[in-house]
């Protein structure tokens, strides 16, 4: 399965924040949309990612949220993948780098975000589909001479 397959299932809704916005504004968007990350854009391009990890680190500074700018706390070099990247490769990258969110880029165009949750959902859906196919196959198993259905050994 490729990243493009996951994006097709997930949809292409993206939530963004400008690098010059305050952390207070970004947190309000994350809370309102019930999301764990925002794509940070600057001049229409991907500038970075803001996730709960960066938010928590910023909160630990004990400064007023309206005095902290997204640009100063965002991850300015997030891991990225392409729509053609294999799902297993994305899983390996996310696990290795402890990344929960990964922007999907096609050249310089942002195509979407893949989350660790999206990856888990895709795996479970794929396994569910395979299980249903196998169960249907077993129900169609031919009869043996003894009148009982044959069994796989």
TORGUVO-251893 format. One line per field, with one value per residue (C-alpha): residue number from 1; residue in one letter; chain; y, z, x. Coordinates in steps of 0.1 Angstrom, whole numbers, plus 5000, padded with zeros to 4 digits. Layout:
# TORGUVO-251893
n	c(NUM/...)
res	c(A/...)
chain	c(A/...)
north	c(Y/...)
up	c(Z/...)
east	c(X/...)
//
This chain:
# TORGUVO-251893
n	c(1/2/3/4/5/6/7/8/9/10/11/12/13/14/15/16/17/18/19/20/21/22/23/24/25/26/27/28/29/30/31/32/33/34/35/36/37/38/39/40/41/42/43/44/45/46/47/48/49/50/51/52/53/54/55/56/57/58/59/60/61/62/63/64/65/66/67/68/69/70/71/72/73/74/75/76/77/78/79/80/81/82/83/84/85/86/87/88/89/90/91/92/93/94/95/96/97/98/99/100/101/102/103/104/105/106/107/108/109/110/111/112/113/114/115/116/117/118/119/120/121/122/123/124/125/126/127/128/129/130/131/132/133/134/135/136/137/138/139/140/141/142/143/144/145/146/147/148/149/150/151/152/153)
res	c(X/X/X/X/X/X/X/X/X/X/X/X/X/X/X/X/X/X/X/X/X/X/X/X/X/X/X/X/X/X/X/X/X/X/X/X/X/X/X/X/X/X/X/X/X/X/X/X/X/X/X/X/X/X/X/X/X/X/X/X/X/X/X/X/X/X/X/X/X/X/X/X/X/X/X/X/X/X/X/X/X/X/X/X/X/X/X/X/X/X/X/X/X/X/X/X/X/X/X/X/X/X/X/X/X/X/X/X/X/X/X/X/X/X/X/X/X/X/X/X/X/X/X/X/X/X/X/X/X/X/X/X/X/X/X/X/X/X/X/X/X/X/X/X/X/X/X/X/X/X/X/X/X)
chain	c(A/A/A/A/A/A/A/A/A/A/A/A/A/A/A/A/A/A/A/A/A/A/A/A/A/A/A/A/A/A/A/A/A/A/A/A/A/A/A/A/A/A/A/A/A/A/A/A/A/A/A/A/A/A/A/A/A/A/A/A/A/A/A/A/A/A/A/A/A/A/A/A/A/A/A/A/A/A/A/A/A/A/A/A/A/A/A/A/A/A/A/A/A/A/A/A/A/A/A/A/A/A/A/A/A/A/A/A/A/A/A/A/A/A/A/A/A/A/A/A/A/A/A/A/A/A/A/A/A/A/A/A/A/A/A/A/A/A/A/A/A/A/A/A/A/A/A/A/A/A/A/A/A)
north	c(5000/5035/5068/5079/5051/5062/5099/5088/5070/5097/5127/5158/5182/5201/5225/5251/5280/5308/5308/5343/5334/5331/5298/5308/5310/5277/5259/5273/5258/5225/5223/5234/5209/5182/5176/5169/5188/5218/5224/5256/5276/5307/5324/5294/5268/5242/5259/5232/5212/5221/5191/5186/5178/5213/5228/5210/5221/5257/5255/5244/5278/5293/5323/5338/5319/5351/5361/5329/5327/5294/5300/5299/5265/5246/5217/5235/5203/5176/5142/5141/5114/5113/5099/5070/5061/5026/5024/5001/5026/5054/5032/5026/5062/5073/5047/5055/5092/5091/5111/5110/5131/5133/5158/5142/5162/5160/5181/5214/5208/5197/5168/5160/5147/5111/5104/5073/5068/5068/5042/5020/5024/5014/4983/4972/4979/4959/4930/4930/4929/4899/4881/4885/4871/4841/4834/4835/4812/4787/4787/4778/4749/4719/4689/4657/4622/4616/4644/4667/4699/4697/4715/4733/4718)
up	c(5000/4991/5009/4981/4990/5026/5015/4992/5021/5046/5025/5018/5046/5058/5087/5086/5106/5095/5110/5123/5143/5181/5198/5215/5181/5170/5201/5197/5162/5173/5201/5179/5152/5176/5159/5171/5145/5122/5090/5093/5061/5051/5018/5006/5013/5040/5067/5094/5117/5150/5171/5207/5213/5204/5222/5255/5252/5247/5277/5299/5293/5314/5291/5280/5249/5230/5233/5217/5179/5160/5141/5173/5185/5153/5139/5109/5092/5096/5080/5047/5022/4988/4976/4961/4993/5006/5038/5054/5047/5063/5094/5097/5094/5119/5144/5140/5144/5169/5145/5148/5118/5084/5056/5021/4994/4957/4946/4965/4968/5001/4994/5029/5063/5074/5111/5130/5136/5098/5094/5121/5106/5072/5086/5105/5075/5052/5077/5081/5043/5040/5069/5051/5019/5037/5055/5022/5006/5035/5033/4995/5002/4981/4997/5002/4994/5030/5027/5051/5040/5035/5059/5054/5073)
east	c(5000/5012/5008/4985/4961/4960/4954/4926/4908/4916/4906/4926/4916/4946/4948/4975/4989/5012/5046/5040/5009/5010/5011/4978/4961/4976/4965/4930/4928/4942/4916/4887/4895/4905/4938/4973/4993/4992/5012/5031/5032/5052/5047/5026/5053/5058/5078/5075/5051/5036/5026/5016/5053/5064/5034/5042/5079/5068/5043/5072/5088/5061/5057/5024/5011/5004/5041/5054/5053/5048/5080/5101/5087/5078/5098/5114/5126/5100/5103/5084/5074/5059/5025/5045/5063/5054/5034/5060/5088/5067/5061/5098/5107/5080/5092/5129/5124/5095/5074/5036/5029/5045/5038/5033/5050/5048/5078/5071/5034/5019/4995/4984/4995/4999/4996/5006/4969/4963/4989/4974/4939/4952/4969/4937/4915/4938/4939/4902/4897/4922/4904/4870/4885/4901/4868/4849/4874/4872/4833/4837/4861/4851/4833/4854/4843/4831/4805/4824/4839/4877/4899/4931/4960)
//
